[in-house]
Amino acid sequence: MLKSLANILRLTVKELRAIRGDLVMIVLIIYVFSAAVWLVSDAGSTEVQDLSVAVVDEDHSPLTARIIDEIRAPLFTPPALLSPQEAAQAQIDGDYVLVVALPPHLERDLRRGDEAEIQILADATAVAFAGTGSTFMAELLADTVSDYLTPGVEDDDLVNVVFRSRFNPNLTARWFTAVMQLMNNVTILMMILSGSSLIRERERGTIEHVLVMPVRPHEIVFSKILATGGVILLASVLGLVLVVQGAMGVPIAGSIWLYVFGAALYVISVGSLGLMLASFTHNMGQFGLLTIPVIVIMILLSGGITPLESMPEWLQLVMHTISPATHFVSFAQSVLYRGAGLDLVYPDLLKIAAMSLIALVLVLARFRKILS
């Protein structure tokens, strides 16, 4: 046992020296867990802000002037006043997400008590902005018309519905995107770097030197996972504390140490999967082609980008059964957003640990077959 631990330690040091000597890899790791998290969180926001709007005013009344004046920052850009033909062409050209059409005699019809129709034309190729932006615009139009025609009239509804947004009271998208991008980077880098460590030794011929040493397959596997996993885990924790929490100001509600424990289990399962995929390939080109679809499926169907509840039930069952990313996202969201403790997240931890154990057993069996 002691001899095996000593061999694992020596091989781990060898792997760490290989990582230290790869300047491009070091720069990539630093970039991915710092600037990349920040840039993606800001650029990938789905919040409605500075939404481009055009207005077709065919009434030219004080009411329509009031409506145009109310369309303002930060939700919308100052509206452009266009003719119907100009607005149609501008939306075809992709210049405006929303076009508000104010019909003739709008104020006169409303003051008479007649029904009037205001049309909102949304460019639905921008799905998130069109849907949310149209909702905000409809509320703005309704409130503006009501305040203009019946100023000072209190709402006499019997029930007042009050919304409270927990864990993200301002609905700030970057709070969610930053942490999820960090999770995605852990998945991508751990799988690629663990597998590439094996491919690199095959391409350089150093695997033969390892094979003549008195080491066993499990010692090689554990050393690669420990070295790569340790670097990725340290980088992700520093990115979480220094970039996400410190520089970006995203509050972390739960225990950092509990997150570290869960992330450590996760990198073992992903590292084992990366080594297994690498064992079926002979060069980095083959490994990349095999790894990309696996990473895409794990990330897109983990629940970090789209809710699991929106997926078919059979797909939810499959992802809960075969993918540790699904349980890791659930665990990370519970700990980092909601401040959950071990008593609430231990089911996810047990499932990640079970998948890590299965992945280790499979990759060890594969390694024994290769080395024999």
N, C-alpha and C positions, 0 to 999 in steps of 0.2 A: 504493500500500500504506500509506504513512504517513498519507495523507489519510483512508483508510478506518479506520485505527486511531484517529485523532483523533476521527472521527465516533462510533465505538463508545464511546470514552471519554466524550465529551460526553453521549451518550444514556444511558450508564450512570450518570453523575452525576445526570442528570435523574430517572432511575428511583429512585435512592437518596434524592433529595430528596422524591419522592412518598411513599416508604416512611416517611421521617422525619416527614413531616407527618401521617401517619395514626396517631394515638395508639392507637386501638383495635387496629390490626394489631400495633403494637409490644408492647402489653400481652399480646396473644394469643400472640405468639411467645415472650415471656419465660415465660408461664404454661405453655405446651405443653412446653417443654424444661426445666422445673424442677418445679413443683408437680404437674403432670399425670403426669410420669414416676414421681414418688414415690408418688402416690396410687394409680395403677393398679397399680404393682408390689406394694403392700401389700394392696390390696383384691382384686386378681385372683389371689391365691395359691391354688394347689390343694394345698398341703401339709395333711396331717391334723393339726389342732390344735383342741382344745376341741370335739371331735365330740360331739354330743348322743346320749346312750345311756340306754335304759331297760332294766331287768332284771325278768323274771318268775321269781321264785324259788318253785318248788313243792316243793322238797326241804327247805329250812331246816336244812341240815346245816352242820358246820364247814367242809366243802369249799366249799359255795356261798358261805358267809360270806367265805372266803379269796378266792374269785374276785371277789366284789363289791368287796372291799377293794383288789384289784389294778387295778381299772378306775379310773384316776386321771389327773390332769393330767401332762404337757401334751397328751397325745394325746386324752384323753377328758375330758368334764365328769364331776363326781360323778354316778353313775347314780341314776336315780329308780326306786324299787321300786313296781311296779304289778301289778295283777291281769291275767290274760289279756285280759279284756274292756276294761279301761282302756288297756292297751298297744295293742290293736288300734285303738281309737278315737283314741288320741294320735298314732299313726303316720298314720292317715287325715287328721288335722288338720295334719300336717306338723310336729309338735312334736319328734320324735326321728328321727334318720337310722338308728340301729341299735337293734334290740330283741333282747336275749339271753334266750332261753327255757331255763331250767334245769329239767329234768323231775323228777318225783317219784322218790325212791329213787336219785338219781344216785350218791351216795357208796357206798351199799350195793352197788349193782350193780357198780361199778368194783372194789371190794375183793373181791368174789366172783370177779372175772375175767370177768364178763359184759360184753357190749358196751353202751355207752350213747351217747345222741345228744344233743348240745347244738345247739340251733337258733339261727341268727343271721338275723334278718329285717332286710333292708336296704331303705331307701327309695331305689330306683334312679332317681328323678327327679333326685337329686343324684349324677350318674354318677361323677364323679371321687372324691368323698368316699365313696360307697357301696362302690366297688371297692377303693380303697386302704384305707379304714377297715375293711372286712370282713377283709382280709388281715391287718392288724395285730391285729384282735380275735381271729381264729382262732389266730394265733401266741401271743397272750397267754393264751388259754384252754388251749392245749396245754402251754405251759411251766408254767403255774400248777398244772394237774392233775398233771403229771409230777413237779414239785418237791414237791407235797403228798403224793402216794402213795409215791414212791420218793426221799426226800430223800438228797442226797449221792451218788447213783449217777451215775458218769461215763458219758458217751456213748461207746459202744464201736464207733462206725462206723469202717471202715477208711480212709475218705477224708474229709478235713476241707476243705470248700469255703469259701474265703475271698473275699469281695467287696472290691474297691477301686474307689471312685467317683472317677474322674479329673476334673479341671477344676472340680468342684463337690463336694468331699468330703462336705459335710453335706447335700447334696441340697436346698439352699436355693432355693426357687422364685423369690424376688425377684432373685437373681443373673441368672437367665435372663430374667425378665419385664422388668426395668429396661432392659436393652440392647435387647431386641426392641421395646419400646415406643418407645424412641428412634428405632429404624429406621423404625417405622411413622409416627411424627410427621414424619420427614424426607420420606417419600413423600407424606403427606397435604398438608402445608403447601407443599411445592415445587410440586406439581401445581396446587393451588388458587391460590396467589399468582402463579405465572407466568401462568396463564390469565386470572386476574382483572385483571392489569395491562393486558392487551389489551382486555378487556371494559370496564374503567373508562375507557379512552381513547375507546372507541366511544360509551359513554353520555354522556360529558362533551363530546364533539365535538373533543377535542384531537388525534385521529388525523389529521384533515384538516390541522392545522398541521404535523404531522410529515411528511405526504405532500408538502407544497409545499417542504420543505427538500431540499437536495441530498444525500439519503441513499438508501442502497440497502436492499432487504429484509433481506439478511444482517446489516447493521449494526443494524437494529431488533431482529432476533431475538437476536443475540449480546448486545446491551446488556441486554435484559430477562432473559436467562438469567444473565448475569454479576451483575447487581444482586441479583436474587432469590436466585440460588444462593449468592452470597457471604454474604448475610445468614443464610440457612438453615444453610449450612455452619458459619459462625462460631457460631451459636446451638447447633447440635448438638454441636460439639466442647466448648464451654463446659459444656453440660449433661452431657456424658460425663465430663469431668474434675471439675467442681465438684459436681454432684449425684450422679451414679451412683457414681463412684469416691470422691469426697471425703465427701459427706454420708451416702450410703447404705453406704459401705464395700465396694462390689463390686470385687474385684481385676481389674485390666486386665493381662492377661498379655503382650500384644504391643505393637508399636510404634504410638503415637498418630499419628505422621506417615504411616505406611503406611495407616492407616485414613483419614486426611484425604485422601490421594491417591485411594483407592478411592471415598470418598464424593463427592469432586469430580466424578469421572466419572459417578457415579450421578445427581447432581442435574442434570447436563447432559441425560441421557436423560429423566428425569422432567419437567424443565422444558420440553423440546421437546415431549413428549407433551401437557403441559398447554396449551401454545400452540396445538398442532394441534387439540385438542378445542375450544378457545376460538374458533378460526377458523371452526368450523361453527355457531356460535351468535351471537345478537345481543344477549343480555342475561344478567345473572347467574343468573336463574331457569333458563333453558335450560342454561347452563353447569353449574350445580349438578346438575341432573337427569342430564346426560350424564356428569359426572365421578364421581358417587357409585358407580355399579356398577363402573366401571373400578378405582377405589381399593379397593373391597371385594374384588374378585377378586384384585388384585395382592397385597393383604395376606394374605387367608385362604389363598391357594395359593402363598405365597412360601416356605413351610417354616419361618417364624418362629413360627407358632401350632401347626400340626400337622406332623409329619414328612412330608417328600415321599415317603418309602418307603411310607406308608400310603395313598397315592393310586394310582389305576389307572395303569398304565404309559403309556398313551396321553396321559393328562393330564400326567404328569411331562414327557413329551416336548414337549407343547404349551407348558407354562410355561417350560421351559428354552429354547424357541425364541423366544417372543414377549415374555417378561417380564424386564426387568433386575432386578426385585426379588428373584427367585429366586437369581440369582448374587450380588447384593449381600448377602443374608442369609447365604449360604454363606461369602462373603468375610469379613464382619464377625464371624461366629462363629469362624472359623478364626484370625483375627488377635487379636480381643479376648479370647476364651476360651482358645484353645489355644496362643497365642503363635507362630503360624505366620509365617514370613518370606515375602519376595517369591518365593522359589524354589518355594513351595508354592501360593501363591494367584494366581500370574500367569495361569493359565487363566481364572479368574473375571474378573480385571481385563481381559483381552483381550476376553472376551465382552461385558462391560459397555461397553467402549470401542467395540466394533463396533456394539452396539445404539444407543449415543449418536450415532455417526456416521450410522447409517441414519435415526434419528429427526430429526437435524438436516437431512439431505437432504430428507426428506419435508416437514418444516415449512417449509423455505425454498421448496420448490416450491409449497406451498399459499399462502404469503405472496405470492409473485410473482403468482399467479393472482388473489388478492384485491386487491392494490394496482394491478394493471393494469385 
